[in-house]
Amino acid sequence: MEPAPEASLSLLAKILAFAAAVELCTGLALMTVPAIVATLLLGAELSGAGTLVGRLFGVALFALGLACWPSRLRAESGSPAFRGMLVYNALLASSLSYVGVAEHMGGLLLWPAVALHGAVALLLVWTWRDGRRTKAAS
């Protein structure tokens, strides 16, 4: 039995809320302690302009989290929040994987971050496909 469109929309809203919360927390951490985040994520030190770029990236992540916080209107699979969060998570998982494999960099949190962002991207795609099937069946 396929879930009702309401249930699919509710699941999508929960996934978007989770992904947005992760980005809000990561952004806040980067804005306040970019050196610690860089060490945990990449196993590398930040210096000079790297600290500023880290803080700016934190601001961007924080803004992304706020922009993607789901509301009833934003939780649809065609919404900018959905598309933005899907593209962001897929590209970030890919980029972090490249850093770990090709650049041989990595800290304690690199592979968990790859797994987290990859899983969120897959969950978003899965929910989107499920919602499309449900709409087509009705």
CNS distance restraints for C-alpha pairs under 8 A (distance, minus, plus):
assign (resid   2 and name CA) (resid 134 and name CA) 6.80 0.50 0.50
assign (resid   3 and name CA) (resid   7 and name CA) 5.93 0.50 0.50
assign (resid   3 and name CA) (resid   8 and name CA) 6.36 0.50 0.50
assign (resid   3 and name CA) (resid 134 and name CA) 7.29 0.50 0.50
assign (resid   4 and name CA) (resid   8 and name CA) 6.40 0.50 0.50
assign (resid   4 and name CA) (resid 134 and name CA) 6.99 0.50 0.50
assign (resid   5 and name CA) (resid   9 and name CA) 6.09 0.50 0.50
assign (resid   5 and name CA) (resid 131 and name CA) 6.40 0.50 0.50
assign (resid   5 and name CA) (resid 134 and name CA) 6.28 0.50 0.50
assign (resid   5 and name CA) (resid 135 and name CA) 7.09 0.50 0.50
assign (resid   6 and name CA) (resid  10 and name CA) 6.08 0.50 0.50
assign (resid   7 and name CA) (resid  11 and name CA) 6.17 0.50 0.50
assign (resid   8 and name CA) (resid  12 and name CA) 6.21 0.50 0.50
assign (resid   8 and name CA) (resid 127 and name CA) 6.67 0.50 0.50
assign (resid   8 and name CA) (resid 130 and name CA) 7.18 0.50 0.50
assign (resid   8 and name CA) (resid 131 and name CA) 5.86 0.50 0.50
assign (resid   9 and name CA) (resid  13 and name CA) 6.15 0.50 0.50
assign (resid   9 and name CA) (resid  75 and name CA) 6.61 0.50 0.50
assign (resid   9 and name CA) (resid  76 and name CA) 6.63 0.50 0.50
assign (resid   9 and name CA) (resid 131 and name CA) 7.49 0.50 0.50
assign (resid  10 and name CA) (resid  14 and name CA) 6.28 0.50 0.50
assign (resid  11 and name CA) (resid  15 and name CA) 6.25 0.50 0.50
assign (resid  11 and name CA) (resid 127 and name CA) 7.35 0.50 0.50
assign (resid  12 and name CA) (resid  16 and name CA) 6.09 0.50 0.50
assign (resid  12 and name CA) (resid  75 and name CA) 6.29 0.50 0.50
assign (resid  12 and name CA) (resid  76 and name CA) 7.53 0.50 0.50
assign (resid  12 and name CA) (resid  77 and name CA) 7.75 0.50 0.50
assign (resid  12 and name CA) (resid 124 and name CA) 6.92 0.50 0.50
assign (resid  12 and name CA) (resid 127 and name CA) 6.17 0.50 0.50
assign (resid  12 and name CA) (resid 128 and name CA) 7.82 0.50 0.50
assign (resid  13 and name CA) (resid  17 and name CA) 6.01 0.50 0.50
assign (resid  13 and name CA) (resid  70 and name CA) 5.66 0.50 0.50
assign (resid  13 and name CA) (resid  71 and name CA) 7.43 0.50 0.50
assign (resid  13 and name CA) (resid  72 and name CA) 7.84 0.50 0.50
assign (resid  13 and name CA) (resid  75 and name CA) 5.11 0.50 0.50
assign (resid  14 and name CA) (resid  18 and name CA) 6.15 0.50 0.50
assign (resid  15 and name CA) (resid  19 and name CA) 6.13 0.50 0.50
assign (resid  15 and name CA) (resid 120 and name CA) 7.27 0.50 0.50
assign (resid  15 and name CA) (resid 123 and name CA) 7.35 0.50 0.50
assign (resid  15 and name CA) (resid 124 and name CA) 7.06 0.50 0.50
assign (resid  16 and name CA) (resid  20 and name CA) 5.89 0.50 0.50
assign (resid  16 and name CA) (resid  68 and name CA) 6.84 0.50 0.50
assign (resid  16 and name CA) (resid  69 and name CA) 6.60 0.50 0.50
assign (resid  16 and name CA) (resid  70 and name CA) 6.08 0.50 0.50
assign (resid  16 and name CA) (resid  75 and name CA) 7.34 0.50 0.50
assign (resid  16 and name CA) (resid  82 and name CA) 7.26 0.50 0.50
assign (resid  16 and name CA) (resid  85 and name CA) 7.52 0.50 0.50
assign (resid  16 and name CA) (resid 124 and name CA) 7.99 0.50 0.50
assign (resid  17 and name CA) (resid  21 and name CA) 5.99 0.50 0.50
assign (resid  17 and name CA) (resid  68 and name CA) 7.65 0.50 0.50
assign (resid  17 and name CA) (resid  69 and name CA) 5.55 0.50 0.50
assign (resid  17 and name CA) (resid  70 and name CA) 5.90 0.50 0.50
assign (resid  18 and name CA) (resid  22 and name CA) 6.28 0.50 0.50
assign (resid  19 and name CA) (resid  23 and name CA) 6.37 0.50 0.50
assign (resid  19 and name CA) (resid  65 and name CA) 7.49 0.50 0.50
assign (resid  19 and name CA) (resid  85 and name CA) 7.52 0.50 0.50
assign (resid  19 and name CA) (resid 120 and name CA) 6.83 0.50 0.50
assign (resid  20 and name CA) (resid  24 and name CA) 6.09 0.50 0.50
assign (resid  20 and name CA) (resid  64 and name CA) 7.25 0.50 0.50
assign (resid  20 and name CA) (resid  65 and name CA) 4.09 0.50 0.50
assign (resid  20 and name CA) (resid  66 and name CA) 6.78 0.50 0.50
assign (resid  20 and name CA) (resid  68 and name CA) 5.79 0.50 0.50
assign (resid  20 and name CA) (resid  69 and name CA) 5.54 0.50 0.50
assign (resid  21 and name CA) (resid  25 and name CA) 6.17 0.50 0.50
assign (resid  21 and name CA) (resid  65 and name CA) 6.30 0.50 0.50
assign (resid  21 and name CA) (resid  69 and name CA) 7.77 0.50 0.50
assign (resid  22 and name CA) (resid  26 and name CA) 6.07 0.50 0.50
assign (resid  22 and name CA) (resid  65 and name CA) 7.57 0.50 0.50
assign (resid  23 and name CA) (resid  27 and name CA) 5.78 0.50 0.50
assign (resid  23 and name CA) (resid  61 and name CA) 5.42 0.50 0.50
assign (resid  23 and name CA) (resid  62 and name CA) 5.98 0.50 0.50
assign (resid  23 and name CA) (resid  64 and name CA) 6.98 0.50 0.50
assign (resid  23 and name CA) (resid  65 and name CA) 5.04 0.50 0.50
assign (resid  24 and name CA) (resid  28 and name CA) 6.10 0.50 0.50
assign (resid  24 and name CA) (resid  61 and name CA) 6.43 0.50 0.50
assign (resid  24 and name CA) (resid  62 and name CA) 4.50 0.50 0.50
assign (resid  24 and name CA) (resid  63 and name CA) 7.53 0.50 0.50
assign (resid  24 and name CA) (resid  64 and name CA) 7.64 0.50 0.50
assign (resid  24 and name CA) (resid  65 and name CA) 4.91 0.50 0.50
assign (resid  24 and name CA) (resid  66 and name CA) 6.95 0.50 0.50
assign (resid  25 and name CA) (resid  29 and name CA) 6.16 0.50 0.50
assign (resid  25 and name CA) (resid  62 and name CA) 7.39 0.50 0.50
assign (resid  26 and name CA) (resid  30 and name CA) 6.13 0.50 0.50
assign (resid  26 and name CA) (resid  58 and name CA) 6.89 0.50 0.50
assign (resid  26 and name CA) (resid  61 and name CA) 7.01 0.50 0.50
assign (resid  26 and name CA) (resid  62 and name CA) 7.38 0.50 0.50
assign (resid  27 and name CA) (resid  31 and name CA) 6.07 0.50 0.50
assign (resid  27 and name CA) (resid  57 and name CA) 7.21 0.50 0.50
assign (resid  27 and name CA) (resid  58 and name CA) 3.81 0.50 0.50
assign (resid  27 and name CA) (resid  59 and name CA) 5.83 0.50 0.50
assign (resid  27 and name CA) (resid  60 and name CA) 7.09 0.50 0.50
assign (resid  27 and name CA) (resid  61 and name CA) 4.71 0.50 0.50
assign (resid  27 and name CA) (resid  62 and name CA) 4.45 0.50 0.50
assign (resid  28 and name CA) (resid  32 and name CA) 6.27 0.50 0.50
assign (resid  28 and name CA) (resid  58 and name CA) 6.21 0.50 0.50
assign (resid  28 and name CA) (resid  59 and name CA) 7.46 0.50 0.50
assign (resid  28 and name CA) (resid  62 and name CA) 6.38 0.50 0.50
assign (resid  29 and name CA) (resid  33 and name CA) 5.64 0.50 0.50
assign (resid  29 and name CA) (resid  34 and name CA) 6.72 0.50 0.50
assign (resid  29 and name CA) (resid  37 and name CA) 6.98 0.50 0.50
assign (resid  29 and name CA) (resid  58 and name CA) 7.14 0.50 0.50
assign (resid  30 and name CA) (resid  34 and name CA) 4.29 0.50 0.50
assign (resid  30 and name CA) (resid  35 and name CA) 7.94 0.50 0.50
assign (resid  30 and name CA) (resid  37 and name CA) 6.34 0.50 0.50
assign (resid  30 and name CA) (resid  54 and name CA) 6.03 0.50 0.50
assign (resid  30 and name CA) (resid  55 and name CA) 5.40 0.50 0.50
assign (resid  30 and name CA) (resid  57 and name CA) 7.20 0.50 0.50
assign (resid  30 and name CA) (resid  58 and name CA) 4.55 0.50 0.50
assign (resid  30 and name CA) (resid  59 and name CA) 7.82 0.50 0.50
assign (resid  31 and name CA) (resid  54 and name CA) 7.19 0.50 0.50
assign (resid  31 and name CA) (resid  55 and name CA) 4.34 0.50 0.50
assign (resid  31 and name CA) (resid  56 and name CA) 7.11 0.50 0.50
assign (resid  31 and name CA) (resid  57 and name CA) 7.83 0.50 0.50
assign (resid  31 and name CA) (resid  58 and name CA) 4.89 0.50 0.50
assign (resid  31 and name CA) (resid  59 and name CA) 6.33 0.50 0.50
assign (resid  32 and name CA) (resid  55 and name CA) 7.25 0.50 0.50
assign (resid  33 and name CA) (resid  37 and name CA) 6.63 0.50 0.50
assign (resid  34 and name CA) (resid  38 and name CA) 6.08 0.50 0.50
assign (resid  34 and name CA) (resid  46 and name CA) 7.74 0.50 0.50
assign (resid  34 and name CA) (resid  51 and name CA) 6.12 0.50 0.50
assign (resid  34 and name CA) (resid  54 and name CA) 5.47 0.50 0.50
assign (resid  34 and name CA) (resid  55 and name CA) 6.14 0.50 0.50
assign (resid  35 and name CA) (resid  39 and name CA) 6.19 0.50 0.50
assign (resid  35 and name CA) (resid  45 and name CA) 6.46 0.50 0.50
assign (resid  35 and name CA) (resid  46 and name CA) 5.48 0.50 0.50
assign (resid  35 and name CA) (resid  51 and name CA) 6.70 0.50 0.50
assign (resid  35 and name CA) (resid  54 and name CA) 8.00 0.50 0.50
assign (resid  36 and name CA) (resid  40 and name CA) 6.15 0.50 0.50
assign (resid  37 and name CA) (resid  41 and name CA) 5.89 0.50 0.50
assign (resid  38 and name CA) (resid  42 and name CA) 5.46 0.50 0.50
assign (resid  38 and name CA) (resid  43 and name CA) 6.67 0.50 0.50
assign (resid  38 and name CA) (resid  44 and name CA) 6.18 0.50 0.50
assign (resid  38 and name CA) (resid  45 and name CA) 6.57 0.50 0.50
assign (resid  38 and name CA) (resid  46 and name CA) 6.79 0.50 0.50
assign (resid  39 and name CA) (resid  43 and name CA) 4.34 0.50 0.50
assign (resid  39 and name CA) (resid  44 and name CA) 4.98 0.50 0.50
assign (resid  39 and name CA) (resid  45 and name CA) 5.86 0.50 0.50
assign (resid  39 and name CA) (resid  46 and name CA) 7.95 0.50 0.50
assign (resid  39 and name CA) (resid 107 and name CA) 6.26 0.50 0.50
assign (resid  40 and name CA) (resid 107 and name CA) 5.03 0.50 0.50
assign (resid  40 and name CA) (resid 108 and name CA) 5.29 0.50 0.50
assign (resid  40 and name CA) (resid 109 and name CA) 5.51 0.50 0.50
assign (resid  40 and name CA) (resid 110 and name CA) 7.57 0.50 0.50
assign (resid  41 and name CA) (resid 106 and name CA) 6.35 0.50 0.50
assign (resid  41 and name CA) (resid 107 and name CA) 4.71 0.50 0.50
assign (resid  41 and name CA) (resid 108 and name CA) 6.11 0.50 0.50
assign (resid  41 and name CA) (resid 109 and name CA) 4.64 0.50 0.50
assign (resid  41 and name CA) (resid 110 and name CA) 4.80 0.50 0.50
assign (resid  41 and name CA) (resid 113 and name CA) 7.81 0.50 0.50
assign (resid  42 and name CA) (resid 105 and name CA) 5.89 0.50 0.50
assign (resid  42 and name CA) (resid 106 and name CA) 4.12 0.50 0.50
assign (resid  42 and name CA) (resid 107 and name CA) 4.27 0.50 0.50
assign (resid  42 and name CA) (resid 108 and name CA) 7.58 0.50 0.50
assign (resid  42 and name CA) (resid 109 and name CA) 7.52 0.50 0.50
assign (resid  42 and name CA) (resid 110 and name CA) 6.19 0.50 0.50
assign (resid  43 and name CA) (resid 105 and name CA) 6.74 0.50 0.50
assign (resid  43 and name CA) (resid 106 and name CA) 5.08 0.50 0.50
assign (resid  43 and name CA) (resid 107 and name CA) 3.76 0.50 0.50
assign (resid  43 and name CA) (resid 108 and name CA) 7.06 0.50 0.50
assign (resid  44 and name CA) (resid 105 and name CA) 7.76 0.50 0.50
assign (resid  44 and name CA) (resid 106 and name CA) 7.73 0.50 0.50
assign (resid  44 and name CA) (resid 107 and name CA) 7.43 0.50 0.50
assign (resid  46 and name CA) (resid  50 and name CA) 5.31 0.50 0.50
assign (resid  46 and name CA) (resid  51 and name CA) 5.71 0.50 0.50
assign (resid  47 and name CA) (resid  51 and name CA) 5.82 0.50 0.50
assign (resid  48 and name CA) (resid  52 and name CA) 7.39 0.50 0.50
assign (resid  49 and name CA) (resid  53 and name CA) 6.13 0.50 0.50
assign (resid  50 and name CA) (resid  54 and name CA) 5.96 0.50 0.50
assign (resid  51 and name CA) (resid  55 and name CA) 6.26 0.50 0.50
assign (resid  52 and name CA) (resid  56 and name CA) 6.20 0.50 0.50
assign (resid  53 and name CA) (resid  57 and name CA) 6.03 0.50 0.50
assign (resid  54 and name CA) (resid  58 and name CA) 6.16 0.50 0.50
assign (resid  55 and name CA) (resid  59 and name CA) 6.37 0.50 0.50
assign (resid  56 and name CA) (resid  60 and name CA) 6.35 0.50 0.50
assign (resid  57 and name CA) (resid  61 and name CA) 6.19 0.50 0.50
assign (resid  58 and name CA) (resid  62 and name CA) 6.03 0.50 0.50
assign (resid  59 and name CA) (resid  63 and name CA) 6.11 0.50 0.50
assign (resid  60 and name CA) (resid  64 and name CA) 6.08 0.50 0.50
assign (resid  61 and name CA) (resid  65 and name CA) 6.13 0.50 0.50
assign (resid  62 and name CA) (resid  66 and name CA) 6.32 0.50 0.50
assign (resid  63 and name CA) (resid  67 and name CA) 6.02 0.50 0.50
assign (resid  64 and name CA) (resid  68 and name CA) 5.99 0.50 0.50
assign (resid  65 and name CA) (resid  69 and name CA) 6.07 0.50 0.50
assign (resid  67 and name CA) (resid  81 and name CA) 6.84 0.50 0.50
assign (resid  68 and name CA) (resid  74 and name CA) 7.78 0.50 0.50
assign (resid  68 and name CA) (resid  81 and name CA) 4.72 0.50 0.50
assign (resid  68 and name CA) (resid  82 and name CA) 7.38 0.50 0.50
assign (resid  68 and name CA) (resid  84 and name CA) 7.79 0.50 0.50
assign (resid  68 and name CA) (resid  85 and name CA) 6.98 0.50 0.50
assign (resid  69 and name CA) (resid  81 and name CA) 7.79 0.50 0.50
assign (resid  70 and name CA) (resid  74 and name CA) 5.43 0.50 0.50
assign (resid  70 and name CA) (resid  75 and name CA) 5.34 0.50 0.50
assign (resid  70 and name CA) (resid  81 and name CA) 7.62 0.50 0.50
assign (resid  71 and name CA) (resid  75 and name CA) 6.00 0.50 0.50
assign (resid  72 and name CA) (resid  76 and name CA) 7.92 0.50 0.50
assign (resid  74 and name CA) (resid  79 and name CA) 5.74 0.50 0.50
assign (resid  74 and name CA) (resid  80 and name CA) 7.52 0.50 0.50
assign (resid  74 and name CA) (resid  81 and name CA) 6.26 0.50 0.50
assign (resid  74 and name CA) (resid  82 and name CA) 7.56 0.50 0.50
assign (resid  75 and name CA) (resid  79 and name CA) 6.84 0.50 0.50
assign (resid  75 and name CA) (resid  81 and name CA) 7.38 0.50 0.50
assign (resid  75 and name CA) (resid  82 and name CA) 6.84 0.50 0.50
assign (resid  76 and name CA) (resid  82 and name CA) 7.00 0.50 0.50
assign (resid  77 and name CA) (resid  82 and name CA) 5.59 0.50 0.50
assign (resid  77 and name CA) (resid  83 and name CA) 7.38 0.50 0.50
assign (resid  77 and name CA) (resid 128 and name CA) 5.66 0.50 0.50
assign (resid  77 and name CA) (resid 131 and name CA) 7.96 0.50 0.50
assign (resid  78 and name CA) (resid  82 and name CA) 6.58 0.50 0.50
assign (resid  78 and name CA) (resid  83 and name CA) 6.85 0.50 0.50
assign (resid  79 and name CA) (resid  83 and name CA) 6.34 0.50 0.50
assign (resid  80 and name CA) (resid  84 and name CA) 5.77 0.50 0.50
assign (resid  81 and name CA) (resid  85 and name CA) 5.97 0.50 0.50
assign (resid  82 and name CA) (resid  86 and name CA) 6.04 0.50 0.50
assign (resid  82 and name CA) (resid 124 and name CA) 7.77 0.50 0.50
assign (resid  83 and name CA) (resid  87 and name CA) 6.08 0.50 0.50
assign (resid  84 and name CA) (resid  88 and name CA) 5.92 0.50 0.50
assign (resid  85 and name CA) (resid  89 and name CA) 5.99 0.50 0.50
assign (resid  85 and name CA) (resid 121 and name CA) 7.83 0.50 0.50
assign (resid  86 and name CA) (resid  90 and name CA) 6.10 0.50 0.50
assign (resid  86 and name CA) (resid 120 and name CA) 7.80 0.50 0.50
assign (resid  86 and name CA) (resid 121 and name CA) 5.31 0.50 0.50
assign (resid  86 and name CA) (resid 124 and name CA) 6.44 0.50 0.50
assign (resid  86 and name CA) (resid 125 and name CA) 7.61 0.50 0.50
assign (resid  87 and name CA) (resid  91 and name CA) 5.96 0.50 0.50
assign (resid  87 and name CA) (resid 121 and name CA) 7.75 0.50 0.50
assign (resid  88 and name CA) (resid  92 and name CA) 5.91 0.50 0.50
assign (resid  89 and name CA) (resid  93 and name CA) 6.04 0.50 0.50
assign (resid  89 and name CA) (resid 117 and name CA) 4.94 0.50 0.50
assign (resid  89 and name CA) (resid 118 and name CA) 6.47 0.50 0.50
assign (resid  89 and name CA) (resid 120 and name CA) 6.69 0.50 0.50
assign (resid  89 and name CA) (resid 121 and name CA) 5.42 0.50 0.50
assign (resid  90 and name CA) (resid  94 and name CA) 6.26 0.50 0.50
assign (resid  90 and name CA) (resid 117 and name CA) 6.74 0.50 0.50
assign (resid  90 and name CA) (resid 118 and name CA) 6.07 0.50 0.50
assign (resid  90 and name CA) (resid 121 and name CA) 5.48 0.50 0.50
assign (resid  91 and name CA) (resid  95 and name CA) 5.97 0.50 0.50
assign (resid  92 and name CA) (resid  96 and name CA) 5.97 0.50 0.50
assign (resid  92 and name CA) (resid 114 and name CA) 7.58 0.50 0.50
assign (resid  92 and name CA) (resid 117 and name CA) 6.84 0.50 0.50
assign (resid  93 and name CA) (resid  97 and name CA) 6.08 0.50 0.50
assign (resid  93 and name CA) (resid 113 and name CA) 7.38 0.50 0.50
assign (resid  93 and name CA) (resid 114 and name CA) 4.66 0.50 0.50
assign (resid  93 and name CA) (resid 115 and name CA) 7.28 0.50 0.50
assign (resid  93 and name CA) (resid 117 and name CA) 5.33 0.50 0.50
assign (resid  93 and name CA) (resid 118 and name CA) 5.37 0.50 0.50
assign (resid  94 and name CA) (resid  98 and name CA) 6.26 0.50 0.50
assign (resid  94 and name CA) (resid 114 and name CA) 7.56 0.50 0.50
assign (resid  95 and name CA) (resid  99 and name CA) 6.31 0.50 0.50
assign (resid  96 and name CA) (resid 100 and name CA) 6.29 0.50 0.50
assign (resid  96 and name CA) (resid 110 and name CA) 6.98 0.50 0.50
assign (resid  96 and name CA) (resid 113 and name CA) 7.86 0.50 0.50
assign (resid  96 and name CA) (resid 114 and name CA) 6.14 0.50 0.50
assign (resid  97 and name CA) (resid 101 and name CA) 6.07 0.50 0.50
assign (resid  97 and name CA) (resid 111 and name CA) 7.63 0.50 0.50
assign (resid  97 and name CA) (resid 114 and name CA) 6.36 0.50 0.50
assign (resid  98 and name CA) (resid 102 and name CA) 5.35 0.50 0.50
assign (resid  98 and name CA) (resid 103 and name CA) 6.84 0.50 0.50
assign (resid  99 and name CA) (resid 103 and name CA) 4.88 0.50 0.50
assign (resid  99 and name CA) (resid 104 and name CA) 6.46 0.50 0.50
assign (resid  99 and name CA) (resid 105 and name CA) 5.86 0.50 0.50
assign (resid  99 and name CA) (resid 106 and name CA) 7.32 0.50 0.50
assign (resid 100 and name CA) (resid 104 and name CA) 5.02 0.50 0.50
assign (resid 100 and name CA) (resid 105 and name CA) 4.99 0.50 0.50
assign (resid 100 and name CA) (resid 106 and name CA) 5.47 0.50 0.50
assign (resid 100 and name CA) (resid 110 and name CA) 7.33 0.50 0.50
assign (resid 100 and name CA) (resid 111 and name CA) 7.96 0.50 0.50
assign (resid 101 and name CA) (resid 105 and name CA) 7.60 0.50 0.50
assign (resid 106 and name CA) (resid 110 and name CA) 5.51 0.50 0.50
assign (resid 106 and name CA) (resid 111 and name CA) 7.94 0.50 0.50
assign (resid 109 and name CA) (resid 113 and name CA) 5.92 0.50 0.50
assign (resid 110 and name CA) (resid 114 and name CA) 6.31 0.50 0.50
assign (resid 111 and name CA) (resid 115 and name CA) 6.10 0.50 0.50
assign (resid 112 and name CA) (resid 116 and name CA) 6.00 0.50 0.50
assign (resid 113 and name CA) (resid 117 and name CA) 6.09 0.50 0.50
assign (resid 114 and name CA) (resid 118 and name CA) 5.91 0.50 0.50
assign (resid 115 and name CA) (resid 119 and name CA) 5.89 0.50 0.50
assign (resid 116 and name CA) (resid 120 and name CA) 6.21 0.50 0.50
assign (resid 117 and name CA) (resid 121 and name CA) 6.19 0.50 0.50
assign (resid 118 and name CA) (resid 122 and name CA) 6.17 0.50 0.50
assign (resid 119 and name CA) (resid 123 and name CA) 6.01 0.50 0.50
assign (resid 120 and name CA) (resid 124 and name CA) 6.12 0.50 0.50
assign (resid 121 and name CA) (resid 125 and name CA) 6.27 0.50 0.50
assign (resid 122 and name CA) (resid 126 and name CA) 5.97 0.50 0.50
assign (resid 123 and name CA) (resid 127 and name CA) 6.01 0.50 0.50
assign (resid 124 and name CA) (resid 128 and name CA) 6.07 0.50 0.50
assign (resid 125 and name CA) (resid 129 and name CA) 6.10 0.50 0.50
assign (resid 126 and name CA) (resid 130 and name CA) 6.09 0.50 0.50
assign (resid 127 and name CA) (resid 131 and name CA) 6.05 0.50 0.50
assign (resid 128 and name CA) (resid 132 and name CA) 6.24 0.50 0.50
assign (resid 129 and name CA) (resid 133 and name CA) 6.24 0.50 0.50
assign (resid 130 and name CA) (resid 134 and name CA) 6.20 0.50 0.50
assign (resid 131 and name CA) (resid 135 and name CA) 6.19 0.50 0.50
assign (resid 132 and name CA) (resid 136 and name CA) 6.10 0.50 0.50
assign (resid 133 and name CA) (resid 137 and name CA) 6.16 0.50 0.50
assign (resid 134 and name CA) (resid 138 and name CA) 6.48 0.50 0.50
